[in-house]
Structure formats: structure tokens, C-alpha cells
Amino acid sequence: MTPRPDPDPNPTPLIPRQRPAEHTDPTSSPDPDAEPPPVFIPRPAAPSRSAADPEPGARLEAEPAADRLDPEPAADPLDPDPDPPDLVHVRVLDLTAAGAARLTTPDGRPAKCPTGAVLVLVRHNGTPVGLLDPASYGADPDRLVAAAGTRFGAPAPPDHGPEPPGRRETPRVSVIVATRERPQLLAACLHTLLWQTYPDIELIVVDNAPTTNRTASVVRGGCAGLVRYVREPRAGLALAHNRGIAAATGELLAFTDDDVLADPGWVAGLVAGFARAGRPACVTGLILPAELRTPAQLMLYRHGGFAKGFEPVLYDAEAPPADPLFPFTAGRFGSGANMAFRADVLRAMGGFDPATGVGTPARGGDDLLAFFRTIVRGHRIGYEPGALIWHRHRADRAAVAHQVRGYGTGLGAYLTAAVLREPRTLGALARRVPGGIRHALARTRAPGRTEVPWPARLAGLERRALAAGPLAYLHARVRMHGVQTPWEQPEQAR
């Protein structure tokens, strides 16, 4: 898939049509007879270089204090103030050996050096090399570029040598996005997915237990023919993912959430991870905050643990890392917002456990369980920092508390599911219980940084939720008794 700009700017569709229409199953919509109307929102600039971008070798410009370069859509229902001041700006600084410097927002729009604090992802020749922690550069682009050079050095000239064997292989990738009644977030996510640089992508949106046609209006009205729409009537993230797996045709299955922005090279980065030595069956990638507008978002960035570093890692049960809890600390492998599997491996594993995930009493743990089962079944997991996703953290403290409760419950549910799904690991888990308790207490007692403390009430909330996780999973498992994966059901029941 090679996206092209929409030549008609008025009106601008929610998602630009960028390729010929494909077959869509009309029976998969909430109401086949009611065609939802298109949804329209302002369309951000494409991530490719435009007239507003600095020319190669040009200097970055300073951003005037009163000039906001990254406003949100005025009608965003998630933000009552359409243009609040950012607590910390988030930017991407691309440097090349030729001396070009390009500063953009996470969704690819050209930007100037901001006033105030800024978190900067630095890339050398397109490869992420690290973060400049939030600091102010006084809207001085030279100071920003100098700080990047001091911290990470200068980008090396690109290697134009022969590509290694297999590098030119382009397996088909099915990207699955499960969503429920969040059309504005979904629209922004799909826009970034449609601008991927990888040539062979199938985009699938799974509408989970819909109560309205709002999701269908995004997919069928805003990007008809670009994205496949699939409906899963039962609530549950794992059920939605399994429905997407059944519909997918790709050799590789990539999963992300509706509240993310995908870097243009995200899918290409995942494919590169699968091509590395060791032939991993699962690849995860780097997750960074798309925005840091509120104290709650900054707190989650400091303590959420999404970012896993900037070096590729291969996890193998035959060569375990120096972690006494391995492989039960499955969170170290990655997150469900940025993961991909070989389709044959994931289907053979039974997909995702329907008794886990958001939308069930377990509240989460579906991704952790999938990572764990991949490792204990003798496969490898690769972490690829070049596969970059930008995540919209929760913006207020009430939402953070809800998320923390879900993480704690999901963690307890995952550990319970791990030994029930893979009973031969029970002895190993029992031997790790004392260390696991210490790890859980340390994790939920995170002191944080003095400038962004982790509230004690959140630590206590997570511990209580963790203790409730096993019973929550058993409750969910009873509810899901007899549920088959879609590819195991008789054809007439699908």
C-alpha cells in the first residue's frame, strides 16, 4: 500500500481515500441497510516533506511564544479546552549525516522549536537513538540540535552496501485495531496507519460490542475501501482481537489500539524485527507519549514503563536474561498497543484468551499471557525500537486511577491464566513466588521523582487490584466457558 495525498481539499474527509476500493463483507456492519454518514474533521498534514518543511541543511526556526503549532480539533470531546497549553511539548528531531535537521510533532506535522519544556525523540537517519528529557531550549533550535549532538553524537553516513539476504522480502501484514465507540481517536489512528511506508498492509477495524454506528461511520464513510470493517458483538478485547485474526489474510498480524498514532515506519520496523537472526515469533516495539499536556499524563510517562529502550533485544527461554522472575515478568517484552505475531504461531496457540483483556472482569492481561505462552512454547520474542507507536496517555487523575486498577487486576489475572493455560509452569512460578511478591510490592510502591510523585493511593489501589486479579479471571473464565475462536467455529456460526 503506497498512500497518496488527497487531491480534493474541500471538503476534507475524516480519512482520505488513497487506494481503490476493496471487497467489504456487508454482513459485518451493525446495520447493513443503514449506511452511516461520513464524519468530517480537519485533516493533518501528511508526514512527507512539504513546502512548510525545512529544506535539507536548513536551520530550524524558533517558535514564537504565542504561536501554537499543534492545535487539536476544536470538536474533540475528550478535551473541553480545544487549545490548552502543553505541560511538556513532544517533538521528533530527525538528523542526517548530510546535516539536515527536521523537527515534527508525533503525527508528522512540521514544527518549530517550542518555548517551554520539550521532550524530544532524536533519530539518526530515521532510526530512534534516544530521548532528550523534558527541558527548555528557549525556542532556540541551535541549542536543541547541540544538545542532541552532545547526548547522542552525530549521525553516521548511511550504509549503501548490499542488503542482507531476505531483506527484500515483504510479507503481507494485517494490522488489527479493536475499538469501541471512540470515533475521533480511531480516525486519527487510522490516518497514521494509512500513511505507512510498508507496501503490503491490510487494515482491519474490529468494532467491539457496538451500540451505535459511529465506528462504522469512520470506516465505511470516511475511508471506504481502505479499511476492512469487522464486528464482534460480544464485549472483550481478546474476543475482538480473535475476530480480527479470523478475518486477517497476512502472514504477520500486528495489533495496536485506537488511542495511538503510528509512526510512518511502524509496520516496516516490525517486519525488520521478524527478519532478524533467531526468527522471532513475536515482535514488539517502542511506545512513547503522543502528548504530555497534563500532570496526569506526565506522571504516567514517568512511571508507566512503556518505553523499553533503544536497542534491539531477542528474548529466548534457552538463553534467559538476568531476571529471576523470567518469563513471568511478561511486561518486559512489550505491550499490546505495539505487538505483532506470526499468524501460524498465534493461531496454533489459540489466539488470545477470551477471559482476559479490557471488557472482561479480568480487565487486562491478554497481551501478557500471549507473550508468556509464546516464550514457554519454545518461540522467541524480539523487541524492535524502530517500530514506533505514540500513545495518548490518560489526561486526568480519575482516568489514571481507572487504568491503574485495570493494570493491577490484569496482572493478577494473567498470572492465574499462565498456570492454568500452561500447567507445567506451576512449579517454576511457585519457586518464584517470594521474589514475585517483592517485585510486585516494589512496582506498586514506586517512589517516583520528587517533581512528579506517584501517589500512595495509586500504589495501594494497584496492590488491591492485583490481589483481586485471580478471582476476576476465574469469574471471566466461567463466563467464557465454551467460547471457541472464530476460526474453530463451524462456517455457518461465524
C-alpha positions in Angstrom: 0.0 0.0 0.0 1.5 3.3 -1.1 -0.7 6.2 0.1 -1.1 9.3 -2.0 -2.3 12.7 -0.9 -6.0 13.5 -1.4 -6.2 16.0 -4.3 -9.5 17.5 -3.2 -9.1 19.5 0.0 -12.7 20.7 0.2 -14.4 19.0 1.9 -11.7 17.0 3.7 -12.8 13.5 4.6 -12.1 12.1 8.0 -9.8 9.6 6.4 -8.5 10.4 2.8 -9.3 7.9 0.1 -5.9 6.7 -1.1 -6.4 3.5 -3.0 -9.1 1.6 -5.0 -12.0 0.1 -3.1 -11.7 -3.5 -1.8 -14.4 -6.0 -1.1 -16.1 -5.5 2.3 -18.4 -8.0 3.8 -21.7 -6.1 4.1 -23.0 -8.5 6.8 -20.3 -7.4 9.2 -21.8 -4.0 9.8 -24.1 -3.2 12.7 -27.0 -2.5 10.3 -26.3 -3.4 6.6 -29.3 -1.4 5.5 -28.3 1.8 7.2 -25.3 3.4 5.5 -23.7 5.7 8.2 -22.9 9.2 7.1 -19.3 10.3 6.6 -17.6 12.0 9.5 -15.5 15.1 8.8 -12.7 16.5 10.9 -9.6 18.7 9.9 -7.0 16.5 8.3 -3.4 16.9 9.5 -0.6 17.3 7.0 1.0 14.1 5.6 4.3 13.0 7.2 6.2 13.5 3.9 8.2 16.7 3.4 6.1 19.7 2.2 6.7 23.3 1.4 6.4 24.1 5.1 9.3 21.7 6.0 12.9 22.9 6.2 15.0 22.1 3.2 17.9 19.7 3.6 20.6 21.6 5.5 18.3 24.4 6.6 18.3 25.6 10.1 15.3 25.0 12.4 13.3 28.1 13.3 12.2 29.3 16.8 8.6 29.1 17.7 7.1 32.4 19.0 5.7 32.1 22.5 2.1 32.8 21.3 2.3 30.5 18.2 0.8 27.1 18.8 1.8 24.7 16.0 -0.1 21.6 17.2 -3.8 22.5 18.0 -6.2 19.7 18.5 -9.5 19.6 16.6 -11.9 22.1 18.1 -14.6 19.5 18.5 -12.6 16.9 20.4 -15.0 15.6 23.0 -12.1 14.3 25.2 -10.7 17.8 25.8 -13.1 20.5 26.9 -10.5 23.2 26.2 -9.6 22.9 22.5 -6.3 24.6 22.8 -4.8 24.1 26.3 -1.1 24.9 26.9 1.1 21.8 26.9 2.8 21.0 30.2 5.6 19.4 28.1 5.7 19.6 24.3 6.6 16.4 22.5 8.7 16.6 19.3 10.7 14.5 17.0 14.2 15.7 15.8 15.4 13.9 12.7 19.1 14.4 11.9 21.0 13.0 8.9 24.7 12.8 8.0 24.1 15.5 5.3 23.3 18.0 8.0 19.6 18.3 7.6 17.5 18.9 10.7 13.8 18.4 10.8 11.5 18.9 13.7 8.0 17.5 13.7 5.1 16.6 16.0 4.4 12.9 16.7 1.8 12.8 13.9 4.3 14.1 11.4 3.4 17.8 11.1 6.3 20.2 10.7 7.0 22.2 13.9 9.3 24.9 15.1 11.4 24.8 18.3 8.9 25.4 21.1 9.1 27.6 24.1 8.8 25.8 27.5 9.7 22.3 28.3 10.0 19.8 25.5 10.5 16.0 25.3 12.4 15.2 22.1 12.9 11.9 20.3 16.1 12.0 18.4 16.5 10.0 15.2 19.7 9.4 13.2 18.9 8.7 9.5 15.4 7.7 10.6 16.5 5.3 13.4 15.5 6.3 17.0 18.6 6.7 19.1 17.2 8.2 22.4 15.2 10.8 24.2 16.2 14.2 25.4 14.4 14.5 28.8 12.0 17.4 29.2 13.9 20.7 29.2 13.6 24.2 27.9 15.8 25.3 25.0 14.3 28.8 25.0 12.8 28.4 21.5 16.5 28.2 20.2 16.8 25.5 17.6 20.6 25.6 17.7 20.6 24.8 21.4 18.2 21.8 20.7 20.4 20.4 17.9 23.5 21.0 20.0 22.0 19.1 23.0 21.1 16.2 20.7 24.7 16.1 19.3 26.2 16.2 22.8 24.0 13.4 24.0 23.9 11.1 21.0 26.7 12.2 18.7 26.4 12.9 15.0 24.6 10.5 12.6 26.9 8.3 10.6 26.7 8.3 6.8 24.1 5.8 5.6 25.4 2.4 4.7 24.7 1.8 1.0 26.2 -1.7 0.9 24.4 -4.7 -0.4 21.3 -5.7 1.6 21.5 -8.9 3.6 19.6 -12.0 2.3 15.9 -11.8 2.9 15.9 -8.1 3.4 13.8 -7.5 0.3 11.1 -9.9 1.4 7.8 -8.2 2.0 5.3 -10.5 3.8 1.8 -9.3 3.9 1.0 -7.6 7.3 -2.6 -7.5 8.7 -2.9 -4.6 11.1 -5.8 -5.2 13.6 -7.3 -2.3 15.6 -10.0 -3.2 18.1 -12.2 -0.2 19.1 -15.4 0.6 20.9 -17.3 3.9 20.5 -14.2 6.2 20.2 -14.6 7.6 16.6 -12.3 10.7 16.9 -9.4 8.7 18.3 -9.9 5.9 15.8 -9.9 8.4 12.9 -6.6 9.9 14.0 -5.1 6.4 14.4 -6.3 5.2 11.0 -4.9 8.3 9.3 -1.4 7.5 10.5 -1.8 3.8 9.6 -2.8 4.8 6.0 0.5 6.7 5.7 2.7 3.7 6.4 5.7 3.3 4.2 5.4 -0.5 4.1 4.0 -1.6 0.8 1.7 -4.6 1.6 -0.7 -3.8 4.5 -4.2 -5.0 5.2 -6.0 -2.7 7.7 -8.8 -4.3 9.8 -11.0 -2.5 12.4 -12.9 -4.7 14.8 -16.0 -2.9 16.2 -16.3 -4.4 19.7 -19.9 -4.7 21.0 -21.0 -1.5 19.3 -24.1 0.3 20.5 -24.1 2.9 17.7 -22.9 3.3 14.1 -20.2 5.8 15.0 -17.3 3.4 14.3 -18.8 2.2 11.1 -19.1 5.9 10.0 -15.4 6.3 10.3 -14.5 3.1 8.4 -17.3 3.0 5.8 -18.0 6.7 5.5 -14.5 8.2 5.8 -12.3 5.5 4.3 -14.5 3.2 2.3 -12.3 0.6 0.5 -9.2 1.4 2.5 -10.1 -0.4 5.8 -12.0 -3.6 6.4 -14.8 -3.4 8.9 -15.5 -6.4 11.2 -18.0 -6.6 14.0 -17.6 -8.6 17.2 -20.9 -8.5 19.1 -19.5 -9.8 22.5 -17.6 -7.3 24.7 -13.9 -8.1 25.3 -10.6 -7.1 23.8 -9.4 -10.6 23.4 -12.6 -11.6 21.6 -12.2 -8.6 19.3 -8.6 -9.5 18.5 -9.6 -13.1 17.8 -12.3 -11.9 15.4 -9.6 -9.8 13.6 -7.3 -12.8 13.5 -10.0 -14.9 11.8 -10.6 -12.2 9.2 -6.9 -11.5 8.5 -5.0 -12.8 5.5 -1.5 -11.7 6.3 1.5 -13.8 7.3 2.2 -11.4 10.1 -0.5 -10.0 12.4 0.1 -6.6 14.0 -2.0 -5.2 16.8 -2.4 -1.6 18.1 -5.0 0.4 20.0 -7.3 3.2 18.8 -5.7 5.8 21.0 -2.3 5.7 19.3 -0.5 7.5 16.4 1.6 5.2 14.3 5.0 6.4 13.1 5.1 6.1 9.2 7.8 3.3 9.6 6.0 1.4 12.3 5.0 -1.6 10.2 8.3 -1.7 8.3 10.0 -1.7 11.7 8.0 -4.7 12.9 8.8 -6.6 9.7 12.5 -5.8 10.2 12.3 -7.3 13.7 10.9 -10.5 12.2 13.8 -10.6 9.7 16.5 -10.5 12.5 18.5 -13.6 13.4 16.7 -16.0 15.6 13.4 -15.8 13.7 11.2 -14.5 16.5 7.5 -15.5 16.5 6.5 -12.2 18.1 7.9 -8.7 17.8 7.1 -5.7 20.0 8.2 -2.1 19.5 8.8 1.3 21.2 5.9 3.2 22.7 6.3 6.9 23.5 3.8 9.5 24.7 2.0 11.4 21.9 1.3 14.3 24.3 2.2 15.5 27.8 -0.4 18.2 28.3 -1.4 17.4 31.9 0.2 16.4 35.2 -1.6 13.0 34.9 0.0 12.3 31.5 3.4 13.4 32.8 3.0 11.1 35.8 2.2 8.1 33.6 5.1 8.9 31.4 7.5 8.8 34.4 6.0 5.7 35.9 4.2 3.8 33.1 7.1 1.8 31.9 6.0 1.7 28.2 9.4 2.6 26.7 11.7 -0.4 26.6 14.9 1.2 25.4 16.6 1.9 22.0 18.5 -1.3 21.4 17.0 -4.4 19.7 16.6 -7.4 22.1 15.9 -11.0 21.5 14.2 -13.0 24.3 14.7 -16.7 24.3 13.9 -19.3 27.0 17.1 -21.2 26.1 19.2 -18.1 26.9 17.2 -16.2 29.6 18.1 -12.7 30.7 19.4 -12.0 34.2 15.9 -11.8 35.7 15.0 -14.3 38.4 11.3 -13.9 37.5 11.7 -14.6 33.8 9.5 -15.3 31.9 6.7 -14.4 34.3 7.6 -10.7 34.1 6.0 -10.6 30.7 5.6 -6.9 30.8 9.3 -6.5 29.9 8.6 -8.0 26.5 6.3 -5.1 25.4 2.7 -4.0 25.3 -0.5 -4.8 23.5 -0.5 -1.4 21.9 2.5 -2.4 19.8 2.8 -6.1 19.1 2.9 -8.5 16.2 2.9 -12.2 15.8 3.5 -14.8 13.1 -0.1 -15.7 12.1 0.5 -19.5 12.1 2.1 -19.4 15.6 -0.7 -17.2 17.1 -3.5 -19.3 15.6 -1.9 -22.6 16.8 -1.7 -21.1 20.3 -5.5 -20.5 20.1 -5.2 -16.7 19.8 -5.9 -14.6 22.8 -7.6 -16.0 25.9 -11.2 -14.6 25.8 -11.3 -14.5 29.6 -8.6 -11.7 29.6 -8.5 -8.2 28.4 -10.4 -5.0 28.7 -14.2 -5.6 28.6 -14.0 -8.7 30.9 -13.8 -9.0 34.7 -10.1 -9.6 34.3 -9.7 -6.0 32.9 -6.4 -6.9 31.1 -3.6 -9.4 30.9 -4.4 -10.6 27.3 -1.1 -9.3 25.9 1.0 -10.5 28.8 -0.5 -14.0 28.5 0.2 -14.2 24.8 3.8 -13.1 25.3 4.3 -15.7 28.1 2.8 -18.5 26.1 4.9 -17.7 23.1 8.1 -18.0 25.2 7.2 -21.1 27.2 6.2 -22.9 24.0 9.8 -22.5 22.7 9.4 -19.4 20.5 11.4 -16.2 20.7 10.2 -12.6 21.1 12.1 -9.7 19.6 11.9 -6.1 20.7 12.5 -3.6 17.8 12.8 0.1 18.8 12.4 1.1 15.1 8.8 0.0 15.3 7.5 3.2 16.9 4.0 4.0 18.3 2.9 7.2 20.0 0.3 6.6 22.8 -2.2 9.1 24.1 -1.9 8.7 27.9 -4.9 9.3 30.2 -5.3 13.0 30.7 -6.9 13.2 34.2 -6.3 11.6 37.5 -9.7 9.8 37.6 -8.8 8.1 34.3 -5.4 7.2 35.6 -6.9 5.6 38.7 -9.2 3.5 36.4 -6.2 2.5 34.3 -4.1 1.5 37.4 -6.9 -0.6 38.7 -7.1 -2.3 35.3 -3.4 -2.9 35.2 -3.3 -4.4 38.7 -6.3 -6.7 38.1 -5.0 -7.7 34.7 -1.6 -8.6 36.2 -3.2 -10.9 38.8 -5.4 -12.4 36.1 -2.5 -13.0 33.8 -0.5 -14.9 36.4 -3.5 -17.1 37.2 -4.2 -17.7 33.5 -0.5 -18.5 32.9 -0.5 -21.6 35.2 -4.0 -22.7 34.1 -3.2 -22.4 30.4 0.4 -23.8 30.8 0.2 -26.0 33.9 3.7 -27.3 33.5 4.9 -23.8 34.6 3.3 -24.1 38.0 6.4 -25.4 39.7 8.5 -22.6 38.3 6.0 -20.0 39.4 5.9 -21.4 42.9 9.7 -21.1 43.2 9.4 -17.5 42.1 6.6 -16.5 44.5 8.7 -14.8 47.1 10.6 -12.8 44.5 7.4 -12.1 42.7 5.8 -10.6 45.8 8.8 -8.4 46.4 8.7 -7.3 42.7 5.0 -6.5 42.9 5.4 -4.5 46.1 8.3 -2.6 44.7 6.5 -1.9 41.5 3.4 -0.6 43.2 5.4 1.3 45.8 7.3 3.3 43.2 8.6 6.4 44.9 8.8 8.3 41.6 10.7 11.6 41.1 10.2 14.4 43.5 8.9 16.6 40.8 6.3 14.0 39.6 5.4 11.8 42.6 3.5 8.6 42.3 0.6 8.9 44.8 0.5 6.4 47.6 -3.3 5.9 47.0 -2.5 4.7 43.4 0.1 2.3 44.7 -2.4 0.9 47.2 -5.1 0.7 44.6 -2.8 -1.4 42.3 -1.9 -3.8 45.1 -5.6 -4.4 46.0 -6.4 -4.9 42.3 -3.5 -7.3 41.9 -4.9 -9.4 44.8 -8.3 -9.4 43.1 -7.0 -10.5 39.8 -7.1 -14.3 40.3 -10.8 -14.3 41.3 -11.6 -11.9 38.4 -10.0 -14.2 35.9 -11.9 -17.3 37.2 -15.1 -15.3 37.0 -14.3 -14.3 33.4 -13.4 -17.9 32.5 -16.7 -19.2 33.8 -18.5 -16.6 31.7 -16.5 -17.5 28.6 -16.8 -21.3 29.1 -17.4 -23.0 25.7 -16.4 -20.0 23.6 -14.5 -21.0 20.5 -12.1 -18.9 18.5 -13.8 -17.8 15.2 -11.5 -20.0 13.1 -12.6 -23.0 15.1 -16.3 -22.4 14.7 -18.4 -24.1 12.1 -18.8 -22.0 9.0 -22.5 -21.3 9.5 -21.8 -20.0 13.1 -19.3 -17.4 12.0 
